[in-house]
Amino acid sequence: MARSTVDDPLGAAKMSDESIRRYTDGRVPEPGIKHLFSAENRFQRRLDVEVALAQAEAEVGLIPEGAAGAIEAAARIENLDLARIADATALASHPLMPLVDELTRVVGPEHGEWIHWGATTQNITQTADILVLRDVHRTLKRQLATTLRAVSELADSSAAVPMPGRTHSQHAVPVTFGFKAAVWIDELIATVDRLERLEDRLFRVLMGGAVGTFASFGPQGRAVERGVAERLGLGTMPVPSRAVNDGMVEFVVVLGLLAGTAGKIGKDVYALMQPEFGEAFESIPAGTVGSSTMPHKRNPQLALDVQSMSAQVRALTGPALESMLHDHEANGGMTALLEDVIGQAAVLSGDLLVRLSVIMSGLEIDEERMRANLALSQGLMGSESLMLELGERIGRQSAHEIVYELAQAAAVGDASFLDLLLRNPTVREHLDPARIRRLVEPSSYLGESVTIAREMAQHARAVADRLEFRAEADAFSGMGAVAVDVQQDGLSLTTV
């Protein structure tokens, strides 16, 4: 028996609400993306494209002006019979014709026959999905602004807090927690940059007719394309082929990179929360239950979410790239594949980012535990510092051999690294005891950690400010054209 499409007339809800709900949803804000992929919203976006098409065609004389006005007046989702569309979709097995037929019925016989003039299905559905993705893109950038602001506060407040730097999971040289946060900032800002750079390749209408040659629009094809694009606030494609989808694929790949960054941050927090480290903790609200049988558990629930969602988004980049393999001028299977993938990636990315933002805004760090962990290696973290200073006197390689032997002896024996240094005649010949002690003190070998942390915190705030201003401009643009006025006290917006 065929599955009913009444509740999901677009066939887009591949996952039910329950299947994508997580028990941690109550701990985070609503991401604001899932509803963008609802049947109702996607229907309305398709109607918006049909209106823009009719208006552009009327402007160049392809259809009567009265038809364009009638189509615009009728093309609201509340004017249509969704049950009728659902039943027709099940019968016709087509993603758009039932919507076109219903709009034709509502517009009436005088003007309805001009709907969808010269267009093919993908011209409407893909352009409509681009409008949805533009809203997704804006939402993700707002979430990134919130996350960057939270991480900037962490980087600033912990800029000078020393902790063990770790490579290959072993103590390396000291860093500060602010430096670790600066690394997170750097990659998050890179994601912002990638999202902004892809805009011109992503936000474009697909309006070239059946294969992209404008044959159905005649010599006015490019004018129709420009008219649709201007009305929707989108760009145009040099070659409007239905087989060209690299901009949408790039968006999924960038979301995969964002997921990689977020997953790495989540993995850091997950590790630092382990009792053996105990250096940083995601906030655990009162009443949160970690285990049904172990009452003491305070689990890194959101960090685990971030890691699992990261894996899911990253896994979607493969199918997205696969969807580029259209044969000839179009392959509906590849189009459908990318449509599914991009929706999943967008929703997951929103869920991931709100969790990351909550983690960053509530992250608690234990400075005493960090200092205690620094002491675990009993001065071994100072081996590089001491080796370099000794190398200035006896040569780097000779110093490395001496310090290496002493460090390895300390690692497997009972004597501390400091004691072995103080007893070594070559070391004592060139460095006095006070200097040796200073060189193996972790807080004396932080490099530019503090400066980097504070600079990146400032950079993060500047990027967050810009993203928030852009979001305000996007919202403001609905009231008219936006003029950006750069004043001494910052940016302002006016309508013109």
N, C-alpha and C positions, 0 to 999 in steps of 0.2 A: 504494500500500500504506500502510495507517495506521501511524503511529509507535507503537511499543510503549510501554506505560506501566509495565512491570514495574519499571524502574529509577527511575521517577518517578511513583508512583501518584497523586500529587495534581496532576500536570501543572504544578507550580509552578516547576520549574527551567527557566525559559525560556532561561537562558544556561548553557552547560556550564562545568565548572571551568576548563577551559583558556581559554575565551573571556574569563573575568574575572580570570585570573591576570595579574599584572604582574611583570616581571623584578625589580622593586624589593621584592617582598614579603619577601624574605629580610632586608631591612634594617630592617624594622619589626616590632613585636609583632603577634600575631594580634588583630584588633579584637574578636572575640567576638560578632559579629552574624550572619554568614552562616549559621552552623549553626542559628540560631533559626528560619530559614526552610526548614529541611530538611523533607522529607515526614514523617519520623518525629516531629519535634517538633510540627509543625502537627497531625498526627493525634492526638497525645497531648493537645494543648490542646482539640481538638474532643471527645475523650472526657471530658476534665475538665468541659467545659460540659454534656455529656449527664448526667454524674453530678450536677452541681449542680442541673440541671433536675429530675431524678428525685427528689432529696432535697427540694427545695422543694415539688414536687407532692405527695409523700408527707406532708409536714408539714401541708398544708391538706386532705388527704384525697382528692386527685384520683387517686392511684395507691396501691396497697398499700405499706406500709412494707417488707415483705419484698422487694418488687420493687426498691425503691431500694437496699437493702443488697446484693442480688445484682448489680445493675448496677454499683455501686461496686466490688465485689470483682473483677469481670471486666474493668473498663475500664482495662486497662493494655496498652500497645502490644505488649509481649512476649507477650501472650495471644492476639493476633490473627494470622491468616494474611495477610501483606501481599501475597503473590503472588495469593491468591484475590481480594483487594480490587482489585488492579491489573487482573486479567482482567475482573472485574465492571465496573470503571470504563470499560474500553474498550468493553464491550458496552452498558452502560446510558447512557453519555455523560452521567453525572451526578456532581457533585463530592462528594456526601455519602451517598447511599443505599447504595452498596456498603459503606461503613464501618458504617452503621447495621445493615445486614443481617448483616454479619460479627459485630458485637457481639451482635446478637440470637441468632445461632447459638451463640456462646460462653456467653451467659447461660443459654440453654436455654428450652424451651417454656413452663415455668411462669411465668417472670417476664420473658422477653425481649420479649413483645408490648407491654410498657409503656414500652419505650424510645422516646424522641423524641415523647412524648405531647403533642399540641397545638402542637408547634413546626414552623416552616418552616425550610428549609435555611439561609437567611441568618441566622436567629436563632443558629444554632450556629456557622456558619463565621465570621461577622463578630465575634461575641463571642470566639471562639477567637483570631482574629487580633488583637483588642484585647489579649488576654493576652500574645501575642507582642510586640506593640508596647510594652507596659509594660516587658518585659525589654529591648527595644531602647532605650527612653527612659532606663532606668536606666544602661545601658552607655554611652550617649552622654554622660550627665552625669558619669559617672566619668572618661571621657576628657577632658571639658572641665575637670574639676578638675585633672587631670595637666597639661594644656596651660596652664591659668592659673597653676599653680605655677611652671612653667618660664618663662613670660613675665614673671612677677613678679620672678624672679631677674635676668632681663635688664634690666628697668626699673630695678631698684635699683642694679645694678652699673654701669649706664651712665647713671645719672640726670644726671650733670654732664659727660658726654662730648659736646663740641660737634660739630656736623656741619652741612652745608648743608641748610636747609629748601628744598624745591623745590615750585613750583606750575607747572602746565603744562610740567613737566619742566625748568624753568629755575630757577636760583638765585633764592630769594625772600629770606627773612631766616633767620638761624641758629636751629636748634633743638638739642636734645640727642638722642642715640639713645634715651635713656630716655623722652623725650617720644613718639618714634615708637612705642616699645613700649607706652606708655600708651594711645595711640590703639587699638592692637590689643586691649588689655585691655578698654577701654570697650565695644567692639563684641562681644567674646566674652561679657562679662557680660550684655549686652543679650540675647544668645541664650539664656543660662541663664534669664533672667527670662521670656522668651517660652515656653521649654519648660515652666517651672513653671506659668505662668498658663494654659496650655491643658489642664492635666491633667484638670480637672473636665469639660471639654467632650469630651475624648478617651476617658477610661477609664470607659466606660459600657456596660452590657449592652444588647443589642438583643433584646428578648424579648417582642414584642407579637403574635406569630403571623403569619399570612399577609400582612396589610396593616398591622398595627400596632394593631388595635382590641381585641385580647385575646379575640375571639369564641370561639376554640377552647378557651380556658381558663375561660370562663364568668365568674361574678362574682368568682372567686378570682384573676383575671389579675394585678392589681397585686400581690397577695400573693406569687404565684409569681415575678414579676419581682423583687421585693425579696429574696425568698429566694435566688434565683440570684445576684443582685448581692452580697449579704452573704457568701455562701460563696466567691465569687471575688475579693472585695475590690475590687469595682467600684461605680460609681454607677449610677443609672437615668436613663432619658430621659423628659422630660415628654411627648413624643409619640414612641412607639417605632416610627416609620415607617421602612420599608426605604429610602425615598428621602432620608432625612436622613443625610448623610455629611460635613457641614461640619467636624466635629471632626477627622476623619482627613485631610481636605483641608488644614486649618489646619496639621497636623503636617508635611505635605510642604512647605507654604509656609515654615514656620519653618526646615525643613532647607535650603530654598533660600536663605534669608537667612544662615544659618550658612555655607553654601557660598560666598555672596558675600563674607562677611568673610574666610573662609579663603583664597579666591582672591586677594583683594586683598593679604593678607599674603604669599602665595606669589609674587605678582607683584613686591612690594617686594624680597623676598629674591632673586628671579631677576635683577632689575635691579641690585641692589647687588653681586651677584657678578660682573657684567661687568668685565673688566679696566679699562675706562674709568672705572669707579667704584671698585671694589675695596675697598668699605667694610665688607661683611659677607659671610659665607660659611656655607653649610650644611656640616656636618661630612662629610668624604669618608673613609670607612673604608679602611684599607689593603687593597689588592687590587681596589678598585673600578675598573672599566675604563670610560673615557669614550668611547672611539672605537676601532674596529677598525683604523683606518689612521693616526690622529693620537695617538701615545702621550702627548702632553702634556695632553690634554683632562681637565679636572676639571669635569664638568657638574653643574648644579643639578638632579639627577635628581628628588629629592623635591619640590622647588619646582615643577617641571614637572608632576609627578603631581598636586599639589594644584590647580594651575590647570586641568588637563584634567578632573579629577573635579568641581571646582567647576562647570565649564561643563555637565557631564552632569547634576548634581543640579539646577542652576538650570533646565535645559531641561525637567525633569520637573514643574515647578510648573504649566506650561501644561496638560498632560494631566490633572493632578490637578484643576485648576479645571474642566476640561471634564467631568469625571466627576460634577459636581454636577447636570448637566442630565438628571436622571431625568424621564421622562414618566410622568404619573399616579402610581401608588403604588409602582412599582419598575421598574427597567430593568436586566436582568442584564448587558447590555453595559457600562453605566456602572459597575456593581459590579465586574466583572472588570477593567475598565480601571484603577480605583483600586487594586485588589488587586495588579496587576502593578507599577504606578507606585510604590506605597508600599514594596514590597519592594526594588525597585531603589534607591530613594532612601535607604532605611535602610542597606543594605549599603555603598553608595558613601560615605555620610556617615561610617560607621565607618572605612572605609579612608582617607578624607581626614583625619579627626581624628588617627589614629595617626601619620600622616606629618607633620602639622603639629606634633604634640607632639615628635616626634624632631627636627625642624628646630629648634624653639625651645630644646630642652634642650641641643642641641649647637652652637648658632649661635656663630660666632667673629666678633668685630668688630675692625677695624684702626683704632685711634685715630689713628695717624700719618697714615694715608691720608685720614681724615676731615679732619684739620687741613690737609693739603696741598690737598684739594679746596676747603676754605673759602677758601684763598688764591688760587684760580684766578681769581676775579673781581676781585682786586686792590682790595678795599675797597668794591666796588659794593654788596655786601650790607648795608653800613651806610648806604645812601642814606636809608632811612626814619628811622633814628635821628637822623641829622644834620639832615634836613629838619624833623623835629618840634622839635628844640631851636632851630634857626635860626628856625622859625616862631613860637616864643614871643617873639622879639625884633622880627621884621618882619612877622608874619602868615603863616598857613599857606599860602595860595595863592601869595603872593610867594615864599616859601621853596621851595615845590614847583617853581615855574617855573625858579628859579635852579639848584636841584639837578638837575632834569630835564635842562636844557641841558648841564650839566657831565657827568652820567652818560652821556648819549647820545654826547657827544664822546669820552669815555673808551672807550665800547664799540666805536666805529668808528675811533678814532685811535690814535696811538702813546703819548700821554701817559696816565699812570695817573690814576685818579679822585682819589687822595690829592693828587697833584701839582697837579691842576687846582683842587681845593678850596683848597689852600694859596696858590695864585696869584690866586684870585678876591678882589677888593677888598671886596665886600659880605660875603662869608663871613669874611674876615680881620678886618673891622671889628667883628664881633660875637662871634667865637670865636677863641681863641688856638690856636696850632699844636698844643700838647699836647692840648687838648680835642678838636680835630678828629681827631687820631690815635686818641684814645680812642673817639670816637663811631663810627669805621669799623672798630674792632677787633671781630670777630665774637663773641668770648667775653664781651664786655661788653653784649650785646644778646640775652640768652636769655629775657627775660621771666620767666614762672613755670614754665619748662620743668622745672627741677630739682624744684620742689615738686610739680608735677603728676605727674611720674614716680614720685616716692616715695609720694605719696598713693595713686595707682592701684596701685602694687605692693602696698601694704598692703591695699587693697580686694580685689585679686585673691586674696591669701592667705586673707583672711577668707571669701570666697565658696568657694574651694577647700576650706577646712576644713569649711564647712557642707555642701557637696556630699558630701564624704567621710563626714561624720557621718551624713548621710541614707542613704548607701549602706550603711553599717554597720547602721543601724536597719532598712533593708529586709531585709538578710540575717538580722539578729537576730530579726525578726518571725516567722520560721518556727518559733521555739522557744516562742512564746507572745505575748501582748499586750505591747507595748513601752511602758514608762514612761520619759519623758524627765525627767531630773533636772538642773536647772541649778545648778551649784555654783560656788564661788569660783574653782576651778581649771579650770572648763570644763564640758563636757557629759558626762553619763554615761548608760548604758543599764541598765535592769533589766527582767526579765520579771515579769509579774504574773499 
